Amino acid sequence: MVGGAYLSYEGAEKIWEKIRGHEGHAEPVAELGPEQEKAMVTGAIRTDFILSAEIMVISLNEVANEPFVSRAIILVLVAFGITALVYGVVALIVKMDDAGLSLTQRSSKTAQRLGHGLVRAMPRLLTVISVVGTVAMLWVGGHILLAGVDELGWHSPYDAVHHLEEDVHHAVSGIGAVLGWLVNTFASAVVGLVVGAVIVAVMHVLPIKRGTAH
């Protein structure tokens, strides 16, 4: 539940920063100094760590009734899968512009064109990843909160979303299952956004000074 609330906060904070325009003092990523870059990387690692921990908890919940050895093997496989998929993709993205720059220095015209294409595509790719990542944090965080309050005895929010999903599922033939899933996802993201917005508001009201690099 704490992890879900944190993910909701992170997603809502990114939306708030986009709305207010980073207070009009945002620096281009290419011009960030070592301290700012370190802060960005630290924040990304923290968020990825919490998201990975949530995935492990969800996986453990799914195999809670399995024997101990089976649970251990499944969790090890999930952990390796998370590492290879999530952090492997992140590593490829981080090195994408370096690879492109290296290709631009080759003698081959084809390699140079490919390198320039990779470098030019990097800002657009980061923008898409930022949007998708924000939506994913709100969705995952909201869904964790919905499922959590249901486990704690407050069934109304989860039941409302579940019934709406089932209604859409049965109302539309063929793609009803997909539309139902989208409804559930949208509702979870809305819950994550609402909870995250409340936390963002509280964090901006509290007299907490965040460290800034000068």
MDTraj code that builds the backbone (N, CA, C; nanometers):
import mdtraj as md
import numpy as np

residues = "MET VAL GLY GLY ALA TYR LEU SER TYR GLU GLY ALA GLU LYS ILE TRP GLU LYS ILE ARG GLY HIS GLU GLY HIS ALA GLU PRO VAL ALA GLU LEU GLY PRO GLU GLN GLU LYS ALA MET VAL THR GLY ALA ILE ARG THR ASP PHE ILE LEU SER ALA GLU ILE MET VAL ILE SER LEU ASN GLU VAL ALA ASN GLU PRO PHE VAL SER ARG ALA ILE ILE LEU VAL LEU VAL ALA PHE GLY ILE THR ALA LEU VAL TYR GLY VAL VAL ALA LEU ILE VAL LYS MET ASP ASP ALA GLY LEU SER LEU THR GLN ARG SER SER LYS THR ALA GLN ARG LEU GLY HIS GLY LEU VAL ARG ALA MET PRO ARG LEU LEU THR VAL ILE SER VAL VAL GLY THR VAL ALA MET LEU TRP VAL GLY GLY HIS ILE LEU LEU ALA GLY VAL ASP GLU LEU GLY TRP HIS SER PRO TYR ASP ALA VAL HIS HIS LEU GLU GLU ASP VAL HIS HIS ALA VAL SER GLY ILE GLY ALA VAL LEU GLY TRP LEU VAL ASN THR PHE ALA SER ALA VAL VAL GLY LEU VAL VAL GLY ALA VAL ILE VAL ALA VAL MET HIS VAL LEU PRO ILE LYS ARG GLY THR ALA HIS".split()
xyz = np.array([
    [0.0833, -0.1200, 0.0000],
    [0.0000, 0.0000, 0.0000],
    [0.0876, 0.1261, 0.0000],
    [0.1930, 0.1253, 0.0795],
    [0.2846, 0.2390, 0.0812],
    [0.3528, 0.2535, -0.0550],
    [0.3933, 0.1405, -0.1119],
    [0.4549, 0.1440, -0.2444],
    [0.3585, 0.1949, -0.3500],
    [0.2327, 0.1511, -0.3433],
    [0.1319, 0.1985, -0.4374],
    [0.1079, 0.3477, -0.4238],
    [0.1046, 0.3961, -0.2997],
    [0.0876, 0.5397, -0.2766],
    [0.2069, 0.6178, -0.3302],
    [0.3273, 0.5619, -0.3149],
    [0.4465, 0.6299, -0.3655],
    [0.4437, 0.6385, -0.5176],
    [0.4061, 0.5291, -0.5842],
    [0.3978, 0.5317, -0.7297],
    [0.2936, 0.6335, -0.7764],
    [0.1806, 0.6400, -0.7069],
    [0.0773, 0.7386, -0.7400],
    [0.1313, 0.8798, -0.7227],
    [0.2053, 0.9010, -0.6151],
    [0.2664, 1.0323, -0.5904],
    [0.3642, 1.0689, -0.7010],
    [0.4483, 0.9739, -0.7414],
    [0.5463, 1.0008, -0.8468],
    [0.4775, 1.0394, -0.9770],
    [0.3726, 0.9646, -1.0130],
    [0.2999, 0.9957, -1.1363],
    [0.2333, 1.1315, -1.1306],
    [0.1658, 1.1620, -1.0190],
    [0.0988, 1.2913, -1.0040],
    [0.1996, 1.4055, -0.9998],
    [0.3147, 1.3824, -0.9385],
    [0.4185, 1.4858, -0.9313],
    [0.4707, 1.5208, -1.0704],
    [0.4873, 1.4206, -1.1554],
    [0.5331, 1.4463, -1.2921],
    [0.4307, 1.5283, -1.3692],
    [0.3027, 1.4970, -1.3507],
    [0.1982, 1.5746, -1.4179],
    [0.1982, 1.7179, -1.3663],
    [0.2125, 1.7354, -1.2347],
    [0.2147, 1.8692, -1.1767],
    [0.3338, 1.9495, -1.2285],
    [0.4501, 1.8860, -1.2393],
    [0.5681, 1.9539, -1.2919],
    [0.5476, 1.9954, -1.4374],
    [0.4794, 1.9106, -1.5142],
    [0.4513, 1.9437, -1.6536],
    [0.3560, 2.0619, -1.6623],
    [0.2549, 2.0652, -1.5757],
    [0.1566, 2.1737, -1.5782],
    [0.2200, 2.3070, -1.5406],
    [0.3018, 2.3070, -1.4370],
    [0.3610, 2.4337, -1.3912],
    [0.4875, 2.4691, -1.4670],
    [0.5323, 2.3796, -1.5591],
    [0.6476, 2.4109, -1.6432],
    [0.7787, 2.4125, -1.5692],
    [0.7906, 2.3270, -1.4675],
    [0.9139, 2.3171, -1.3870],
    [0.9544, 2.4535, -1.3340],
    [0.8544, 2.5363, -1.3008],
    [0.8770, 2.6698, -1.2466],
    [0.9544, 2.7601, -1.3418],
    [0.9522, 2.7184, -1.4712],
    [1.0144, 2.8025, -1.5726],
    [1.1657, 2.8032, -1.5710],
    [1.2288, 2.7105, -1.4976],
    [1.3747, 2.7108, -1.4880],
    [1.4331, 2.5749, -1.5263],
    [1.3617, 2.4996, -1.6069],
    [1.4108, 2.3670, -1.6440],
    [1.5327, 2.3789, -1.7335],
    [1.6340, 2.2974, -1.7090],
    [1.7528, 2.2966, -1.7915],
    [1.7437, 2.1826, -1.8916],
    [1.7958, 2.2040, -2.0137],
    [1.8006, 2.0929, -2.1083],
    [1.8804, 1.9773, -2.0496],
    [1.8362, 1.8560, -2.0806],
    [1.9025, 1.7379, -2.0234],
    [2.0500, 1.7361, -2.0574],
    [2.0843, 1.7797, -2.1812],
    [2.2233, 1.7748, -2.2257],
    [2.3114, 1.8704, -2.1457],
    [2.2516, 1.9730, -2.0787],
    [2.3297, 2.0717, -2.0076],
    [2.3318, 2.0477, -1.8567],
    [2.2724, 1.9405, -1.8111],
    [2.2725, 1.9129, -1.6684],
    [2.4127, 1.8817, -1.6208],
    [2.4452, 1.9315, -1.5002],
    [2.5745, 1.9026, -1.4424],
    [2.5755, 1.7669, -1.3747],
    [2.6924, 1.7243, -1.3248],
    [2.7035, 1.5918, -1.2618],
    [2.6086, 1.5731, -1.1438],
    [2.5876, 1.6785, -1.0609],
    [2.5018, 1.6641, -0.9435],
    [2.3558, 1.6481, -0.9833],
    [2.3115, 1.7292, -1.0833],
    [2.1730, 1.7166, -1.1293],
    [2.1486, 1.5821, -1.1954],
    [2.2471, 1.5391, -1.2762],
    [2.2333, 1.4090, -1.3420],
    [2.2283, 1.2966, -1.2399],
    [2.3120, 1.3072, -1.1349],
    [2.3120, 1.2059, -1.0293],
    [2.1773, 1.2018, -0.9584],
    [2.1168, 1.3201, -0.9349],
    [1.9864, 1.3264, -0.8686],
    [1.8789, 1.2608, -0.9549],
    [1.8834, 1.2860, -1.0868],
    [1.7862, 1.2252, -1.1773],
    [1.7990, 1.0727, -1.1771],
    [1.9241, 1.0244, -1.1854],
    [1.9481, 0.8800, -1.1883],
    [1.9037, 0.8162, -1.0569],
    [1.9332, 0.8837, -0.9441],
    [1.8938, 0.8314, -0.8126],
    [1.7426, 0.8190, -0.8024],
    [1.6703, 0.9217, -0.8484],
    [1.5236, 0.9170, -0.8470],
    [1.4697, 0.8047, -0.9334],
    [1.5289, 0.7864, -1.0516],
    [1.4835, 0.6793, -1.1411],
    [1.5086, 0.5419, -1.0796],
    [1.6251, 0.5243, -1.0171],
    [1.6572, 0.3963, -0.9538],
    [1.5604, 0.3683, -0.8389],
    [1.5300, 0.4711, -0.7589],
    [1.4383, 0.4534, -0.6456],
    [1.3003, 0.4105, -0.6943],
    [1.2503, 0.4790, -0.7982],
    [1.1180, 0.4444, -0.8515],
    [1.1176, 0.3033, -0.9101],
    [1.2220, 0.2688, -0.9873],
    [1.2307, 0.1350, -1.0454],
    [1.2406, 0.0279, -0.9378],
    [1.3133, 0.0585, -0.8306],
    [1.3268, -0.0384, -0.7214],
    [1.1916, -0.0648, -0.6559],
    [1.1168, 0.0416, -0.6294],
    [0.9855, 0.0246, -0.5667],
    [0.8916, -0.0503, -0.6596],
    [0.8929, -0.0163, -0.7894],
    [0.8078, -0.0857, -0.8861],
    [0.8443, -0.2337, -0.8932],
    [0.9739, -0.2634, -0.8930],
    [1.0182, -0.4032, -0.8958],
    [0.9750, -0.4767, -0.7692],
    [0.9855, -0.4097, -0.6541],
    [0.9428, -0.4714, -0.5283],
    [0.7934, -0.5010, -0.5309],
    [0.7144, -0.4084, -0.5894],
    [0.5702, -0.4314, -0.6005],
    [0.5414, -0.5538, -0.6876],
    [0.6149, -0.5666, -0.7972],
    [0.5962, -0.6825, -0.8850],
    [0.6279, -0.8116, -0.8099],
    [0.7337, -0.8106, -0.7285],
    [0.7693, -0.9288, -0.6514],
    [0.6607, -0.9634, -0.5495],
    [0.6048, -0.8596, -0.4841],
    [0.4991, -0.8831, -0.3852],
    [0.3751, -0.9409, -0.4525],
    [0.3390, -0.8842, -0.5686],
    [0.2224, -0.9348, -0.6422],
    [0.2456, -1.0798, -0.6845],
    [0.3680, -1.1081, -0.7314],
    [0.4011, -1.2449, -0.7730],
    [0.3923, -1.3413, -0.6556],
    [0.4424, -1.2993, -0.5397],
    [0.4366, -1.3845, -0.4200],
    [0.2920, -1.4108, -0.3801],
    [0.2072, -1.3096, -0.3913],
    [0.0662, -1.3260, -0.3569],
    [-0.0022, -1.4272, -0.4487],
    [0.0398, -1.4293, -0.5766],
    [-0.0212, -1.5201, -0.6733],
    [0.0159, -1.6661, -0.6463],
    [0.1312, -1.6896, -0.5845],
    [0.1774, -1.8281, -0.5608],
    [0.1820, -1.8588, -0.4111],
    [0.1019, -1.7861, -0.3329],
    [0.1061, -1.8011, -0.1872],
    [0.0708, -1.9418, -0.1425],
    [-0.0115, -2.0115, -0.2200],
    [-0.0561, -2.1457, -0.1812],
    [0.0347, -2.2567, -0.2340],
    [0.1385, -2.2202, -0.3095],
    [0.2309, -2.3203, -0.3627],
    [0.3299, -2.3643, -0.2542],
    [0.3897, -2.4830, -0.2698],
    [0.4938, -2.5262, -0.1747],
    [0.6106, -2.4272, -0.1734],
    [0.6873, -2.4309, -0.0654],
    [0.7952, -2.3339, -0.0470],
    [0.8946, -2.3361, -0.1627],
    [0.9358, -2.4560, -0.2049],
    [1.0356, -2.4665, -0.3122],
    [0.9803, -2.4071, -0.4418],
    [0.8560, -2.4365, -0.4722],
    [0.7952, -2.3812, -0.5938],
    [0.7887, -2.2293, -0.5869],
    [0.7497, -2.1755, -0.4715],
    [0.7441, -2.0298, -0.4556],
    [0.8820, -1.9686, -0.4772],
    [0.9838, -2.0314, -0.4184],
    [1.1195, -1.9779, -0.4292],
    [1.1651, -1.9764, -0.5751],
    [1.1412, -2.0871, -0.6464],
    [1.1832, -2.0960, -0.7866],
    [1.1101, -1.9919, -0.8714],
    [0.9797, -1.9786, -0.8510],
    [0.9008, -1.8824, -0.9290],
    [0.9486, -1.7397, -0.9037],
    [0.9743, -1.7054, -0.7778],
    [1.0191, -1.5703, -0.7456],
    [1.1578, -1.5417, -0.8019],
    [1.2446, -1.6421, -0.8027],
    [1.3774, -1.6244, -0.8628],
    [1.3639, -1.5980, -1.0126],
    [1.2771, -1.6739, -1.0793],
    [1.2552, -1.6536, -1.2228],
    [1.1980, -1.5150, -1.2513],
    [1.1027, -1.4726, -1.1676],
    [1.0443, -1.3397, -1.1848],
    [1.1502, -1.2318, -1.1641],
    [1.2341, -1.2507, -1.0625],
    [1.3394, -1.1519, -1.0346],
    [1.4360, -1.1401, -1.1519],
    [1.4796, -1.2551, -1.2061],
    [1.5683, -1.2511, -1.3225],
    [1.4981, -1.1887, -1.4427],
    [1.3689, -1.2192, -1.4573],
    [1.2927, -1.1611, -1.5680],
    [1.2840, -1.0100, -1.5575],
    [1.2572, -0.9601, -1.4354],
    [1.2513, -0.8151, -1.4138],
    [1.3856, -0.7515, -1.4470],
    [1.4937, -0.8130, -1.3976],
    [1.6268, -0.7569, -1.4203],
    [1.6601, -0.7519, -1.5689],
    [1.6359, -0.8631, -1.6388],
    [1.6714, -0.8707, -1.7805],
    [1.5838, -0.7784, -1.8645],
    [1.4530, -0.7770, -1.8366],
    [1.3615, -0.7001, -1.9206],
    [1.3675, -0.5509, -1.8887],
    [1.3398, -0.5164, -1.7634],
    [1.3307, -0.3744, -1.7269],
    [1.4665, -0.3066, -1.7363],
    [1.5642, -0.3563, -1.6609],
    [1.6919, -0.2875, -1.6558],
    [1.7736, -0.3083, -1.7830],
    [1.7506, -0.4211, -1.8518],
    [1.8153, -0.4407, -1.9812],
    [1.7688, -0.3381, -2.0828],
    [1.6381, -0.3159, -2.0884],
    [1.5833, -0.2150, -2.1803],
    [1.6318, -0.0758, -2.1414],
    [1.6323, -0.0464, -2.0115],
    [1.6810, 0.0844, -1.9658],
    [1.8264, 0.1052, -2.0076],
    [1.9088, 0.0013, -1.9923],
    [2.0498, 0.0131, -2.0311],
    [2.0633, 0.0406, -2.1803],
    [1.9812, -0.0264, -2.2624],
    [1.9859, -0.0034, -2.4074],
    [1.9461, 0.1396, -2.4415],
    [1.8432, 0.1899, -2.3745],
    [1.7980, 0.3264, -2.4014],
    [1.9048, 0.4272, -2.3609],
    [1.9669, 0.4051, -2.2438],
    [2.0692, 0.4970, -2.1952],
    [2.1861, 0.5055, -2.2930],
    [2.2217, 0.3929, -2.3555],
    [2.3367, 0.3881, -2.4454],
    [2.2993, 0.4182, -2.5909],
    [2.1715, 0.4451, -2.6169],
    [2.1253, 0.4636, -2.7549],
    [2.1939, 0.5829, -2.8220],
    [2.1996, 0.6974, -2.7524],
    [2.2613, 0.8146, -2.8139],
    [2.4123, 0.7986, -2.8280],
    [2.4747, 0.7257, -2.7320],
    [2.6179, 0.6987, -2.7435],
    [2.6474, 0.6125, -2.8657],
    [2.5614, 0.5115, -2.8876],
    [2.5788, 0.4258, -3.0048],
    [2.5591, 0.5061, -3.1330],
    [2.4574, 0.5934, -3.1324],
    [2.4337, 0.6768, -3.2500],
    [2.5505, 0.7689, -3.2788],
    [2.6056, 0.8318, -3.1736],
    [2.7199, 0.9202, -3.1916],
    [2.8404, 0.8446, -3.2462],
    [2.8583, 0.7231, -3.1984],
    [2.9687, 0.6408, -3.2475],
    [2.9508, 0.6075, -3.3958],
    [2.8272, 0.5792, -3.4351],
    [2.8009, 0.5470, -3.5766],
    [2.8237, 0.6672, -3.6677],
    [2.7970, 0.7883, -3.6179],
    [2.8167, 0.9066, -3.7022],
    [2.9628, 0.9291, -3.7367],
    [3.0526, 0.8669, -3.6616],
    [3.1956, 0.8845, -3.6856],
    [3.2540, 0.7762, -3.7755],
    [3.1683, 0.6838, -3.8187],
    [3.2137, 0.5797, -3.9110],
    [3.2291, 0.6364, -4.0516],
    [3.3038, 0.5653, -4.1341],
    [3.3241, 0.6088, -4.2735],
    [3.2052, 0.5748, -4.3620],
    [3.1270, 0.4760, -4.3224],
    [3.0117, 0.4347, -4.4015],
    [2.8999, 0.5385, -4.3939],
    [2.8483, 0.5789, -4.5124],
    [2.7373, 0.6746, -4.5169],
    [2.6119, 0.6167, -4.4524],
    [2.5905, 0.4862, -4.4733],
    [2.4734, 0.4223, -4.4132],
    [2.4811, 0.4251, -4.2612],
    [2.6002, 0.3943, -4.2077],
    [2.6191, 0.3967, -4.0635],
    [2.6013, 0.5380, -4.0092],
    [2.6490, 0.6374, -4.0822],
    [2.6346, 0.7754, -4.0382],
    [2.4883, 0.8186, -4.0354],
    [2.4130, 0.7815, -4.1392],
    [2.2704, 0.8165, -4.1422],
    [2.1961, 0.7491, -4.0268],
    [2.2300, 0.6211, -4.0014],
    [2.1677, 0.5500, -3.8909],
    [2.2020, 0.6157, -3.7577],
    [2.3289, 0.6556, -3.7425],
    [2.3708, 0.7214, -3.6191],
    [2.2992, 0.8533, -3.5969],
    [2.2888, 0.9353, -3.7019],
    [2.2169, 1.0626, -3.6894],
    [2.0695, 1.0376, -3.6570],
    [2.0125, 0.9322, -3.7158],
    [1.8728, 0.8991, -3.6873],
    [1.8517, 0.8614, -3.5413],
    [1.9450, 0.7835, -3.4860],
    [1.9349, 0.7438, -3.3449],
    [1.9453, 0.8653, -3.2520],
    [2.0381, 0.9548, -3.2840],
    [2.0555, 1.0733, -3.2002],
    [1.9321, 1.1626, -3.2069],
    [1.8772, 1.1822, -3.3284],
    [1.7584, 1.2665, -3.3426],
    [1.6353, 1.2036, -3.2777],
    [1.6296, 1.0693, -3.2775],
    [1.5123, 1.0005, -3.2216],
    [1.5127, 0.9978, -3.0696],
    [1.6288, 1.0215, -3.0065],
    [1.6397, 1.0084, -2.8618],
    [1.5436, 1.1001, -2.7858],
    [1.5348, 1.2307, -2.8177],
    [1.4408, 1.3164, -2.7431],
    [1.2962, 1.2700, -2.7547],
    [1.2545, 1.2289, -2.8765],
    [1.1164, 1.1820, -2.8941],
    [1.0927, 1.0547, -2.8149],
    [1.1909, 0.9640, -2.8157],
    [1.1777, 0.8390, -2.7410],
    [1.1643, 0.8662, -2.5916],
    [1.2446, 0.9584, -2.5404],
    [1.2382, 0.9910, -2.3975],
    [1.1043, 1.0536, -2.3612],
    [1.0493, 1.1339, -2.4538],
    [0.9181, 1.1936, -2.4286],
    [0.8105, 1.0864, -2.4196],
    [0.8135, 0.9909, -2.5143],
    [0.7158, 0.8813, -2.5135],
    [0.7307, 0.7979, -2.3872],
    [0.8549, 0.7668, -2.3495],
    [0.8793, 0.6869, -2.2296],
    [0.8292, 0.7607, -2.1057],
    [0.8489, 0.8923, -2.1012],
    [0.8032, 0.9703, -1.9871],
    [0.6517, 0.9634, -1.9718],
    [0.5805, 0.9776, -2.0844],
    [0.4335, 0.9726, -2.0801],
    [0.3861, 0.8339, -2.0392],
    [0.4402, 0.7315, -2.1056],
    [0.3999, 0.5936, -2.0754],
    [0.4340, 0.5580, -1.9314],
    [0.5527, 0.6008, -1.8858],
    [0.5933, 0.5706, -1.7487],
    [0.5037, 0.6369, -1.6457],
    [0.4616, 0.7614, -1.6732],
    [0.3720, 0.8310, -1.5812],
    [0.2380, 0.7597, -1.5710],
    [0.1822, 0.7228, -1.6880],
    [0.0544, 0.6515, -1.6895],
    [0.0675, 0.5170, -1.6175],
    [0.1794, 0.4481, -1.6411],
    [0.2008, 0.3168, -1.5788],
    [0.2093, 0.3282, -1.4269],
    [0.2765, 0.4331, -1.3777],
    [0.2866, 0.4497, -1.2320],
    [0.1502, 0.4769, -1.1705],
    [0.0695, 0.5611, -1.2363],
    [-0.0645, 0.5891, -1.1848],
    [-0.1510, 0.4633, -1.1891],
    [-0.1406, 0.3872, -1.2976],
    [-0.2208, 0.2658, -1.3139],
    [-0.1836, 0.1623, -1.2077],
    [-0.0544, 0.1311, -1.1979],
    [-0.0097, 0.0286, -1.1031],
    [-0.0367, 0.0734, -0.9592],
    [-0.0027, 0.2001, -0.9296],
    [-0.0258, 0.2498, -0.7939],
    [-0.1727, 0.2491, -0.7570],
    [-0.2592, 0.2955, -0.8496],
    [-0.4029, 0.2970, -0.8223],
    [-0.4602, 0.1583, -0.8056],
    [-0.4145, 0.0638, -0.8886],
    [-0.4659, -0.0727, -0.8787],
    [-0.4241, -0.1372, -0.7468],
    [-0.3006, -0.1117, -0.7045],
    [-0.2549, -0.1662, -0.5764],
    [-0.3394, -0.1107, -0.4624],
    [-0.3700, 0.0180, -0.4679],
    [-0.4513, 0.0794, -0.3630],
    [-0.5937, 0.0248, -0.3638],
    [-0.6514, 0.0075, -0.4842],
    [-0.7863, -0.0487, -0.4928],
    [-0.7917, -0.1895, -0.4343],
    [-0.6968, -0.2728, -0.4758],
    [-0.6937, -0.4100, -0.4255],
    [-0.6626, -0.4126, -0.2761],
    [-0.5785, -0.3188, -0.2299],
    [-0.5411, -0.3159, -0.0891],
    [-0.6566, -0.2799, 0.0023],
    [-0.7326, -0.1764, -0.0350],
    [-0.8454, -0.1378, 0.0511],
    [-0.9534, -0.2459, 0.0501],
    [-0.9627, -0.3189, -0.0611],
    [-1.0584, -0.4302, -0.0660],
    [-1.0173, -0.5393, 0.0322],
    [-0.8859, -0.5679, 0.0377],
    [-0.8359, -0.6680, 0.1320],
    [-0.8557, -0.6230, 0.2768],
    [-0.8519, -0.4926, 0.2979],
    [-0.8656, -0.4397, 0.4335],
    [-1.0107, -0.4264, 0.4777],
    [-1.1052, -0.4553, 0.3869],
    [-1.2459, -0.4555, 0.4259],
    [-1.3320, -0.3476, 0.3651],
    [-1.2716, -0.2505, 0.2943],
    [-1.3514, -0.1474, 0.2275],
    [-1.3715, -0.1921, 0.0836],
    [-1.4837, -0.2588, 0.0567],
    [-1.5042, -0.3268, -0.0709],
    [-1.5658, -0.2387, -0.1796],
    [-1.6283, -0.1274, -0.1438],
    [-1.7047, -0.0486, -0.2409],
    [-1.6233, -0.0011, -0.3609],
    [-1.5046, 0.0595, -0.3442],
    [-1.4297, 0.1086, -0.4605],
    [-1.3926, -0.0032, -0.5579],
    [-1.3380, -0.1131, -0.5045],
    [-1.2965, -0.2237, -0.5913],
    [-1.4166, -0.2875, -0.6590],
    [-1.5254, -0.3066, -0.5846],
    [-1.6455, -0.3672, -0.6424],
    [-1.7038, -0.2803, -0.7531],
    [-1.7027, -0.1478, -0.7362],
    [-1.7564, -0.0578, -0.8383],
    [-1.6780, -0.0704, -0.9680],
    [-1.5451, -0.0724, -0.9575],
    [-1.4613, -0.0863, -1.0765],
    [-1.4793, -0.2228, -1.1402],
    [-1.4876, -0.3265, -1.0571],
    [-1.5039, -0.4635, -1.1085],
    [-1.6376, -0.4793, -1.1803],
    [-1.7430, -0.4260, -1.1232],
    [-1.8748, -0.4370, -1.1864],
    [-1.8789, -0.3593, -1.3176],
    [-1.8154, -0.2426, -1.3218],
    [-1.8099, -0.1649, -1.4453],
    [-1.7324, -0.2394, -1.5529],
    [-1.6229, -0.3026, -1.5129],
    [-1.5444, -0.3826, -1.6072],
    [-1.6272, -0.4978, -1.6625],
    [-1.7007, -0.5677, -1.5766],
    [-1.7829, -0.6798, -1.6195],
    [-1.8954, -0.6340, -1.7117],
    [-1.9554, -0.5184, -1.6824],
    [-2.0631, -0.4673, -1.7669],
    [-2.0123, -0.4385, -1.9079],
    [-1.8971, -0.3752, -1.9183],
    [-1.8391, -0.3461, -2.0494],
    [-1.7995, -0.4742, -2.1202],
    [-1.7460, -0.5694, -2.0444],
    [-1.7030, -0.6974, -2.1009],
    [-1.8193, -0.7699, -2.1687],
    [-1.9335, -0.7741, -2.1014],
    [-2.0485, -0.8482, -2.1533],
    [-2.1320, -0.7668, -2.2515],
    [-2.1155, -0.6343, -2.2501],
    [-2.1967, -0.5498, -2.3389],
    [-2.1442, -0.5475, -2.4818],
    [-2.0147, -0.5689, -2.4989],
    [-1.9529, -0.5609, -2.6307],
    [-1.8968, -0.6974, -2.6679],
    [-1.9457, -0.7512, -2.7770],
    [-1.8983, -0.8834, -2.8205],
    [-1.7658, -0.8685, -2.8946],
    [-1.6837, -0.9687, -2.8843],
    [-1.5572, -0.9694, -2.9570],
    [-1.4447, -0.9052, -2.8798],
    [-1.4547, -0.7730, -2.8610],
    [-1.3468, -0.6998, -2.7939],
    [-1.3875, -0.6563, -2.6531],
    [-1.4922, -0.7188, -2.6008],
    [-1.5405, -0.6809, -2.4683],
    [-1.4356, -0.6988, -2.3598],
    [-1.3575, -0.8068, -2.3698],
    [-1.2556, -0.8328, -2.2684],
    [-1.1490, -0.7234, -2.2687],
    [-1.1092, -0.6819, -2.3892],
    [-1.0081, -0.5763, -2.4007],
    [-1.0620, -0.4443, -2.3466],
    [-1.1866, -0.4105, -2.3853],
    [-1.2470, -0.2866, -2.3376],
    [-1.2662, -0.2894, -2.1860],
    [-1.3038, -0.4057, -2.1331],
    [-1.3181, -0.4181, -1.9887],
    [-1.1865, -0.3946, -1.9170],
    [-1.0797, -0.4512, -1.9732],
    [-0.9474, -0.4305, -1.9145],
    [-0.9091, -0.2830, -1.9202],
    [-0.9397, -0.2162, -2.0316],
    [-0.9090, -0.0739, -2.0443],
    [-0.9872, 0.0089, -1.9425],
    [-1.1125, -0.0294, -1.9184],
    [-1.1929, 0.0402, -1.8181],
    [-1.1295, 0.0247, -1.6797],
    [-1.0890, -0.0971, -1.6471],
    [-1.0237, -0.1224, -1.5188],
    [-0.8945, -0.0422, -1.5072],
    [-0.8171, -0.0413, -1.6149],
    [-0.6917, 0.0325, -1.6159],
    [-0.7148, 0.1816, -1.5974],
    [-0.8145, 0.2363, -1.6701],
    [-0.8449, 0.3788, -1.6601],
    [-0.8906, 0.4154, -1.5183],
    [-0.9778, 0.3304, -1.4621],
    [-1.0271, 0.3572, -1.3263],
    [-0.9124, 0.3524, -1.2254],
    [-0.8226, 0.2557, -1.2410],
    [-0.7075, 0.2464, -1.1505],
    [-0.6190, 0.3697, -1.1626],
    [-0.5976, 0.4161, -1.2877],
    [-0.5146, 0.5342, -1.3095],
    [-0.5786, 0.6583, -1.2475],
    [-0.7129, 0.6679, -1.2554],
    [-0.7828, 0.7816, -1.1944],
    [-0.7654, 0.7787, -1.0429],
    [-0.7803, 0.6608, -0.9831],
    [-0.7593, 0.6473, -0.8388],
    [-0.6164, 0.6871, -0.8029],
    [-0.5200, 0.6379, -0.8814],
    [-0.3806, 0.6734, -0.8562],
    [-0.3570, 0.8226, -0.8677],
    [-0.4205, 0.8861, -0.9674],
    [-0.4038, 1.0299, -0.9866],
    [-0.4633, 1.1089, -0.8699],
    [-0.5823, 1.0678, -0.8241],
    [-0.6475, 1.1383, -0.7132],
    [-0.5643, 1.1265, -0.5859],
    [-0.5242, 1.0023, -0.5530],
    [-0.4443, 0.9814, -0.4317],
    [-0.3095, 1.0523, -0.4443],
    [-0.2474, 1.0386, -0.5621],
    [-0.1188, 1.1048, -0.5836],
    [-0.1291, 1.2557, -0.5737],
    [-0.2384, 1.3137, -0.6273],
    [-0.2570, 1.4590, -0.6210],
    [-0.2710, 1.5064, -0.4770],
    [-0.3411, 1.4283, -0.3955],
    [-0.3552, 1.4631, -0.2538],
    [-0.2177, 1.4631, -0.1858],
    [-0.1376, 1.3609, -0.2145],
    [-0.0042, 1.3527, -0.1531],
    [0.0843, 1.4668, -0.2020],
    [0.0765, 1.4984, -0.3323],
    [0.1543, 1.6101, -0.3870],
    [0.1156, 1.7399, -0.3172],
    [-0.0150, 1.7608, -0.2992],
    [-0.0623, 1.8820, -0.2316],
    [-0.0081, 1.8884, -0.0899],
    [-0.0131, 1.7772, -0.0190],
    [0.0377, 1.7739, 0.1188],
    [0.1880, 1.8009, 0.1215],
    [0.2616, 1.7393, 0.0274],
    [0.4069, 1.7566, 0.0236],
    [0.4465, 1.9006, -0.0050],
    [0.3655, 1.9712, -0.0855],
    [0.3971, 2.1106, -0.1173],
    [0.3528, 2.2058, -0.0066],
    [0.2637, 2.1611, 0.0795],
    [0.2197, 2.2440, 0.1914],
    [0.3139, 2.2286, 0.3102],
    [0.3608, 2.1051, 0.3325],
    [0.4490, 2.0801, 0.4463],
    [0.5805, 2.1568, 0.4302],
    [0.6374, 2.2057, 0.5386],
    [0.7642, 2.2811, 0.5326],
    [0.8845, 2.1894, 0.5151],
    [0.8882, 2.1199, 0.4012],
    [0.9969, 2.0269, 0.3735],
    [1.0821, 2.0853, 0.2612],
    [1.2097, 2.1068, 0.2870],
    [1.2980, 2.1611, 0.1851],
    [1.3722, 2.0460, 0.1197],
    [1.3606, 2.0391, -0.0137],
    [1.4313, 1.9339, -0.0857],
    [1.5691, 1.9858, -0.1249],
    [1.6642, 1.8944, -0.1239],
    [1.7997, 1.9339, -0.1607],
    [1.8078, 1.9778, -0.3051],
    [1.8731, 2.0905, -0.3309],
    [1.8911, 2.1400, -0.4677],
    [2.0377, 2.1618, -0.4943],
    [2.0765, 2.1296, -0.6153],
    [2.2177, 2.1468, -0.6545],
    [2.2398, 2.2904, -0.7004],
    [2.3456, 2.3560, -0.6516],
    [2.3753, 2.4945, -0.6883],
    [2.5038, 2.4934, -0.7748],
])
top = md.Topology()
chain = top.add_chain()
for i, resn in enumerate(residues, 1):
    res = top.add_residue(resn, chain, resSeq=i)
    for name in ("N", "CA", "C"):
        top.add_atom(name, md.element.get_by_symbol(name[0]), res)
traj = md.Trajectory(xyz[None], top)
